Amino acid sequence: MSLENTRLLAPATRKPAMRPVVSVPSSRPLKRTSSYIEHHGLEPPDLENQNHRPFDRWAYVAYYVPVLRWAPRYKRGDFLGDVLAGVSLASFQIPLVMSLATSLARLPPLVGLYSVVAAALTYAVLGGVPVLVVGPLPSTAVLYGQVVEGLRHDSAGRFAALSALEISAALSVGMAGVLLAAGLLRCGFLDSVLSRSLLKGFIGAMGVIMISNQLDIQMGLAAEARAHPHGSVVAKWAFAWRHREQAHVKTVCLTVATLVLVLAVRRQKRVWVEVRGRKAAVYIPELLAMVVAATALSYVFDWELQGIQVMGSLASPGPHGAARSVLVNPFTGASLGLLKSAFGTSFLCALLGFFDSTTATKALGARYNYNISSNRELVALGASNLAVALFGGLPSFGALGRSKVNVLAGAATPLASVVMALTVLMAILYFLPLMYYLPECVLSLSTTIIGITVLEEVPHDLAFFWRIRGFGEIAVLLAVFCATVFWNVEVGVVLGVLVAVVRVIRNGTRSQIHILGRVPNTAAFRNADDLIEESFHAWSDDDASDANSATLSEVAAEIQQIEGVLIVRVPEPLNFANVGDLRNRLHRLEKFGTLLVHPSQAPREPSAASGTRLIVFDCKGMSAIDASATQELYEAVRRYKDVSQIHVAFARTPTQQQVRSRLVRLGIRDIVNQSMDEFEASNPYGDSVQTSVSAGLGRGFFLSIDEAIRAFGVKAAF
């Protein structure tokens, strides 16, 4: 039994023979707590045996470097599943990341492949979610592509000498720095800032952008598109419409036929896995099969001579080529200068990628009971992207869709990601020359298919929000979606962050104080609003409004029947953000006696207002209070006592030294105790009920609400 619960018991209900061992509140020094122990005759806590186990330094290091934990404990039974999952993921990742690099980020395809290898290996060492797959994301690749194109065609020509790899490397270094700093400063709590509707709106817009960015390639108009750059989604569709008659017919036919075939295979694969329970279907590599089949057919029928653009040599200079070694030094003077100019984009990529990764980690953690630390995830993602920066690579984060494929394929440990990285590395070393004849339009379909998959979820989300009447969430989703599609990605991200910040500030500045009422025939006190809600046994749209209003009035009258007493609960820390709302709510309580009445209504009758003799502040939960809130509380208490002639008492004041010290230093304790002294001097009831145990701040501070009410002679309440 803790010290707080022991003190709340009335003397008559305690057993004299019991000498409970109490725990010392960690927020109070031992010297101050010892006086409470001596006062109650309790046994002191046994502090020597609380930490009897020696500190495990290896476990401490393994907590921050998880590979030291899972590698020594690896089970042979997990090996086959991890290998199969790793190979399956590689077959999915190779065409996807090549498409992301060339079509969205405007970088060589090797950059995307090296990004997968570097990110997967680094996260396997530092990551805390065993089955999370880390790799390039379409959303951040779009941001990179816009920045790379914009800086290379900058009218001022400041960064014209820098290659696309150097620009990408500088952006990745900035993003890695943001992630590492956020993790080391323990900013993981920011993963709850963006709402689901906001993320869905942005992800849906990413689907539209992913589809739009491939139009020129899939219509055989890549050369014309390079000659007439167009950035926005609207401009891309307008370009496609204006040049529709110049489209290469065979390229369009190949694109449409391949897209229809792959979508049909994916649909049938989903039916086999989700409906018929054939888990083996998850190993069907439809994207890899698409690439292999198209490459073989292109070689056999010589599609290059028929006007269909192919990838060419991926290991030689050219539109898509790059040297086998793409190591980049991201710390040169020119790169650091670029980092200053493009830091905003790095920050937005870090923010967007972290929230996308958080969505995956939360979903996997909830399903598989992982112990996930957002701060450790920030550090792991930052280290992964720092490794990616050495290859001028794409920003890499956790992806929920790929992680689900990983789990379905049999993965159980991070070894699956290691196998995937090694498989991709083997493909880079030995199989890239075979992709010479791969049609560009077919490779771009990997991104288009992912975009279509993303868009399929948007109608379901809108229907869900509509069904629960979440019109505010629908407005946020559509606003972010439209800003991203019709303006640009950066504006969409900024708008989403601003909406999230405004909503957080709005909720943070709302005080949660409420008026308490006594539960009939008991000494318990409850939130009046909760009791009103519980009074309805059923609720439907057919309920008569008059009957509901009558029930409201009856219940409200019953729970507020302690005449002359106003009980105000402060269940949260008070600070400069919510103190303004606290002031407004206290004013409404004085004026109406409840928070249920709209401010536009008429106040209570003067006779009722003048009948308030006592205000009790129930401070349980007020674990902290800053200077601004202390001053506001002081002014309210002083106004009640000196102007309104209302007695003030405090109940269940927290034991935190910071709270009590400020109540003493500003004089709130003296005013409250003086109010108690004045009441006893002019007590019309003749006697007062003595408190069972001192609260430690004086006679005006009580350990329970009922003690405060009894001490002020309100006998009719019980």
N, C-alpha and C positions, 0 to 999 in steps of 0.2 A: 504494500500500500504506500503510495507516494505521500510526501508531506502535504501537498495541496489538498488531496482528498481527505487526509486525516483532519486537517484543520476545518474542513467544511462540515464535519459531523458535529451535531449538538452534543453538549456534555452528557445528557441523559442517555444518548444512544451508544456511547462508547463503552467498551468493556474495560473495567479498571485493571484487570489482570494482563491485558494485552500490551506488549511493548514492541510495537512494530519497528522493523528496521526500515529507515527511509532512505531515499536517494537524494543526494544534494543537487539542487538545480544548478545546471552548469553555468547559468547566467549570473549567479551570485557568488561572491567570494566566500571561502569556507569560514572566515572569521565572522561574517555577518550571519551566515546560516547557522552557526553553532548556537547563537542566542535563541533561535527558534527551537532547536533541538532541546536545549536546556529548559526552556519555558514549558514545553509539553512533556518533559520527562521521557523522551524517546531515546532509543539506542542509536548511537552514531553509526554511520555507514562504514562498511569494511572496505576502505580504499586500497589496501595493500593487495587484495586478491582480485581486483577488478581487471587488471591487465597481467594475468599470470603467465600467458603464453609469450614466448620470445618473438620478437619482430622478425618476420620472414623477408629478408632482403631480395631473395630470388623471386618470390611472388610479387614483390613490389615492382621490380624491373620488368617482369613478364606482363604485368598489368598494362604497362605502357608500350611494350614490344611484344604483341601477342604471339608472334611466331615462336618465341621461347616457351610458350605454354602449349600450343597445339602440336608443334612438331615432335617433341619428345613423347607425347601421348597418342601419337597417330596409330590408328587401328588398321590392320591388314584388310579387314572386311570392307573398309571404305575405299580401298585403292581402285577397284574396278569401276565403281560408280564415278569417282573423281576423274579417272582417265576418259571414260566415255563422255562425261559432261564437258570436259575441257576440249576434246576434239570436236564435239557438236557445236560448242560455242565458237570455236575458231572458224568453222565452216559458215557460221552466221556472221561473225564479225568481219572477216576479210573483205567480202564485197561491200558490206555496209560502210565501214570506215573509209574504204577507198572512195566510195561515192560521196561521203560527207566531206572528205578532203578536197576532191576535185570540184564538186558541184556547189557546195555551200561555202566552204572556207577559202576557195580559190588557191589551194596549195597542192603540191605534188602528192600522188596517192601513197608514196612511201612514208610520208609524214604521218598519215593516219595509221599505217601499220606499226610504225615504231612507237607511236603514242600508246597503242594497245599494249605493246610489250612492256614499255617502261612503267605505265600506270598499274598494270596488273601485278607485276613483280613487286613493286614498292608497296602496294596496298596489301599484298599477301603477308608482308613482314609487319606492317604497322596497323592494318585495319582490324576493326573489332567485330565485324559481321562476316562470319565464315563464308557464306554463300553469295555475298554481294559481288556483282560484276562491275568493275570500274573501267570506263572507256569513254571515247568521245561521244558527246551528245549533240543532237541536231540543233537544239536551241542556242547553245553557246557557239557552235560552228557557224551559224548564221551571223552572229555578232562579229565573230572573227573575220568572216568574209567581207562584211560591210566595211570594217575598219581597214583591212588590208587593201581593198580596192580604193577606198577613200584616200589613204595616205600615199599610195603609189601614184595616184593621179592628183595629188595636192597641187593646187594652182601656184602656191608659193615655192614648190620644189624643194622643201627642206629635207624630205626623206626620200627623194627620188633615187638616191644612190643605194638605198637599202633594199635587199631582196625580200621576197615574201617570207622566207624562212626567218630572217632576222627580225622582221616585224612581228611575226608570230611568236618567236622566242621571247622578245621583250614583253609582249602582252602576257605570256605565260609566267614569266618571272614576277611581274606585278601581281598577277592573280594568286600565285603561290605565296607571295609575301602577305597578302591580305588574309588568306586562309590560315597561315601559320600564326600570324599575330592574333587573329581572333581566337584560335585554339589555345594559345599560351595565356591569353588574357581572360580565358574562361567566358567567352561570349557565346557558348553553345545554346544558351537560352533563346537566342534570336531565331531558332528554328521554328518557333511558334508564332512568329510575327505575321507571316503571310497566310491568309485564309485559303481554304480549299477552292472556293469559287474563283479567287484571284489566280491561283495556279492553273486551274482548268481553263480559264479564259486565255491565259498566255500560251499554254500548251496547245490549245486549239488553233490559235493564230500561227503557232509554229508549223502546224500541219499544213495550213494554207500556203505559208511561205515555202515550205519544203517542196510542195507540188509546183508552185509557180516558178521556182528557181530552175526547174528542169525543162521548162517549155522550149527554150531555144535549142537545147541539145536534142530533145526528142522530136523536134520538127526539122532537124538538120539545118538550123539557122545559127549555129555557134559563131561562124565567121562574121555574119551580119550583126550579131549581138555585141561582139567585141568592138566592132566599128561604131556602134551606136549604143554606148553604155546607158543602162536604165536601172535605177535602184529600187524604187518602190514596187509593191505588188501590183498596183494598178497600172504602172508603167510597163511592167512585164507582160501583163495580159493585153494591154493596148498594142505593144510591139508585136505580140503573136498574132493579133487580129489584123493589123496592117500588113503583115508579111505572110499571111496565110497562103496566098497564091504562089509564093516563092518556096514553100515548104517542100522538102524532099520526100516524095511519095513513098519510096521504099523504106526510108527511115521511119516515117509515121506508121506504116503498116507493120513493120517489125516491132515497134514500140507497143502498139495497141494489142497485137497478138500475144506478145510475151506477157504484158500486164494482165490480160484476161486469164491466161493460162496459170500464172503464178497465184493470182487471187483465188482462182478456183481450187488450186492445190491447198492453199492456206485454209480456205473455208472447210474443205473436206478433212484436213488434218485436225482442225479444231473440233469437228464433229466426232472424229475417232477418239480424241483425247478426253474431251469434256462430257460427251454424251454416251459413247459406247465404252469408255474406260480403257481403251487400248493405249496404254502409256508408251508403248514402243514407237508410236507414230511421232513422238516428239523428236526422234532422231532423224527424221526426214529433213535433209538440208535443202529446202526449196530454193533459197537464194544462191547457194553454191552451185546447185544443179543448173539453175538458170544461167549462171556465168559460164560454167563448163560447156553446157550444150551450145550456147550462143557462140562461144569461142571456136568450138569444133566446126559448127556449121559455117561460120565466117571463113574459116581456113579452107574448108572443102569447096565452097561455092565462090570464094574470092570476093566477098562483099565489098572489100576496099575498092576494087576496080569499078564497082557498081555505084559508087558515090556515098556509101555508108561509112561514116567516120569511125576509125578504130583507135585504140589506145596508143598503139605504136610501142616503141621500146621504152620501158619504164626505168631503165638504168642508163639512159643517155639524155643529153640536153634536148629540150623540146617543150611543147605545150604541157606535157604531163611527165616528162622525164626528170630524173634527178640522179645524182650519184648514189651508189650503194651506201656510202657513208654520208649521213646527213647531219653529223654533229655540228652544232652551232655554239659559238661563245656568246651567251646573252648578256655579258657584262662589259661589253665594249662601250666606249664613250658615246658613240652614236646611238647605240641601243638604249643606254640609260637616259639620253636626251629624249628619245622617243617614248620611253616609259613615262616621263613626266607629262607628255602631251596626251597619251592614251591611257592614263591611269584610271580615268572615269570608266572606260570600257572594261578594264581589268577588274575594277570593283564590281561592276554590274554582272560580269561573267561569274565572278566568285560568288556573288549573292544568289544569282539564279541557279548556278550549278549546285550550290550547297542546299538550297531548298528542294531542288529536284532529287538530290541524293538523300536528303532527310526523309522525303516521302517514301523512298524505297526502304531505308533502314527502319523506319517506324513500322511499315507494313510487315517486313520480315521479322522484326523483333517481337511484334505482337503475336505473330503466328508460331514462331519457333522458340519463343521465350529466351531471346538473347538479352544479355545485360549490355545495353548500348549507352555509351557516354558521348554526347554531342561534341564535347571539347576534344576528346581523343579522335573522333571522326574528322574534325576540322584539321587537326595536325596531320593525320594520315592522308587526307586529300591534298593538303598543302605540300607535303613531301612528294606525293605522287606527281603533282603538276610541276614541281621543281625538277623532277627527273625528266618529265616530258619536255620541259623547256630546253634541255640540252640537245634535243632533236628538232627544235623549232616546231614542236608538235601542237596538236589540238588540245583544248582543255578537256580534262577527263574527270568524270564523276560517276557516282553509282546510278545505275539504270534499273528500274523496277522490272520492266518487261524482260530484259536479258537475264536478270536474276531469277525470275520465275522459270525461264527456260533452263537455267542452270540447275534449279532444284528438281524440276521434272525429269531432267536427264540423269539424275542420280547423285548430284554433288552433295557432299557432306562437310567438306573442309576447304580451306583456301588452296589446297593442292590443285583443285580443279582450275583455278585461275592461273596457277603456275603452268599447268599442262597446256592451257589455252595460249599463254604467252609463248611457250616453246614451239607450239605448232605454228603460230603465226611467224615466228622467227625462221623456222624451217621453210615456210612458204616464201619468205623474202629472199632467202639464200638460194633456193633451188627451183622455184616454180614461177617466178615473175616473168622470165623470158617467154613462157608459154602463153602469157596474156597479151602478146603483141596484137593478135587479131580480135581481141574482145571489142565488140561495138560499144562506143561511148553511150549510146542511147540505152542499151541494156544495162550497163553499170549504173546509170542514173536512175533506173527504175527501183533500185534498192531504197533510195531516199524517198521516192514517190510512194512506194508501198508502205513505208513507215508513216509517212504523212497521212495516207488514207486511213491507216489503222488508228492513228491519233484522233482524226476527225470523227471516227465512228463512236467515240465515247462522249462527244459533246452533246448530242441529242438526249442521251440517257441522263447526263448531269442536269440539263435544263428541265427535263421532265421531273426529276427528283426534286429540284428546288421549287418548281411550280406546284407539285403535289403537297409540299409542306408549307406553301405560301411564303417561301423565302424570296420575296420580290427584291429585297435589298441585295441579296447574293446574286440574283439574276442580273441586276443593274451593274454590279461590279464586274461580273463575268463578261457582259457585252461591252462595257466601256474599255476594259483592257484588251479584249479581242479586237475591237474596231481601231483603237489607237495603234496597236501593233501592226495590223494589216494595212490600214489606209495611211499611216504615217511611216513609222519605222520601228525596229525592234527596241532601240534605246528608249524611245518615247514610251513604248508600252511598258518596259521594265520600270522606268522612272515613275510613271503614273501608278503602276501597281504598288511600288514601294511607298509612294506618298499616301495612297489610300490606306495601306496597312498601318503606316505611322499615325495617320489621323485617327483611325479607329482605335489603335492602342492608347493614344493619348486621351481620346474621348472616354474610353472605359476606365483608364487609370485615374482620371480626374473626378470620377463619380464616387462619392462617398457611399458606403454600404450601411450607414447607420439606419436603424429602424426602431419603432416603438414596440415595447413589449407589453403583453397582457397576461394576466394570471389565468391559468387553466382552472376552470370552475372546480371548487371543492378541493383544491390542492394548494401547495406552496410552490408549485413550479411555474415558471414564466416562459412564455413562448412568443415568437414573432407574431404579431397580430395578423399580418398578411398571410402567413402560413396557415393559421387557424381558419381564416376566411376561406382559403382555397380548399382546405380539408373538409369544410362543412358541406361541400357539394358531393353527393354520393354518385352522381352521374352528370354528364354534360353532353348536350347535343345541340344542334342548330335549331331544334324545334322547341327548346325550353322557352317558356314565356319570360320576357324581360322583366315584367312586373314581379313575378314570383322570385326571380333571381335577385332583384333589388331588395325585396322584402327579406330574403334570407341574409343578404349582406348586412342589412341594418340590424337584424336580430343578433347575428353573431358578433358584429362589431360592438354592439351595446353590451353584450355579455362579457366579452374579454376585456373591456375597458371600464369595468365597474368599480375599480379602486378609485374612489372619488378623491380628487385633490392631489393625485400622485401621477407624475409623468415619468416613465421608465424608458431611458434612451440607451440602446446598446451600441457600442462602438466596436465592431468585430474585426477591425483591421488596423494596421499601422497608419498613423496620420502623418502626412507630409505636405509640402507646399503645393503638390499637385491636386490633392483632394480636399484641402482645407477650405477652399472657396465653396465647394459644393456642400461641405459640412456646415458652413455658416448659413447657406440658403436652406438646408434641410432643418436646421434648428429653428430658423425663423418660421418655417411652415408648421413645425410642431407646436410652437408657441401660438401661432395664429389659428390653426385648425385642430390641433390635438392628434393628428394622424397624417401620414404621408399619402393616404389614398385619395385625398381631396385635391382636385386640380386648383392651381393658384388663382384661377379666374373666379372661383366661387366665393360666396360671402363667408367671412370668418365666423367663428363661434360666437355665441351670445356673450356679451360682456360679463354676465353673471357666472357663466361657465369658466371664462378665462380667469376671472378674479378668484375662482375657487381653487386654482392650482396652488398648493402650499408647499409641494416638495418635488424636486427633480432629482432622480437617481441616475447617474451615469454608470452603466454596466460596462466596464472596460476590459472584460475578458477578450483576448484576441488583439488588444492594442499593444503589440509587442515592441513597437518603436514609435517615437514621435520626434519630429525635427523642430527647429526653433520657430519657424513660421506657424506650425500647427499649435505649438505650445502657447504662443502669444494669442492666437485666435481663441483657444480654449480658455485662457486666462480672462480675456475680455468677456466671453460669454458667461463664465461663472461669476465674474464681478458684476455684470449687468443684472443677472438673476438676483443676486443678493442685495445690491444697493439700490437698484432702480425698481425692479419688479417685486421686491420684498418676498422672494421665493427662496426657501431653504434648498441647499444643494448638498448632495451626498455622493460618494463614489463607492462602488461595489466591485469586488474581484479585480482590484488593481494589479497589473502584472508585477512579477518580482524582478523584472529586468532593471538593473541599476541605472541604465540610461533614462528610462521612463521616470522612475521615482526621483532621480536627481533633478530632473527638469521641473517636475511638479513642485519640488521643494524650493529650488533656486528662484523661480519666477513668482512664488508666493501663492500658488494655487492651494497648497496644503494649508497655509495659514487661513485663507479665506474660507475654505470648507470647514475647518475645525472651529473657526469663529462662528460660522453659521450654526453649528451644532450647539455651541455654548449659548448663543442668543436664543435658540429654541428652548433649551432647558430652563433658561432664566424666565421665559414667558410661556411655559408649557401649560396650555389650558386643560390638559388631561390629568395633571397632577403628578404623574410619575412617568418614567420612561423605562423601556425594556433595556437591560444591559446586554451588551454584545458578549458572545461566548468567548471569543478570542480576538486579541488585537490584531489589526491588519498591518501594524508597523509604521503607519504614517500619522496616526492621531485618531481622535474620537469620531471624526467625520468620514472615516474610511472603513469599509466593512468587507467581510469575507463572503457575503451572499446578499442577494437583493432583499430577501425576506427579513434579514437582520436590520438592514437599513430602514425598511418600512416600519418595523416594530419599534426601532429606536426613536423614530419620530412620532410614535403614538398613534399610528393608523391601525387601530385594533379591529376595526370593522372589516378589514380585508380578509381575516382568517377566522 
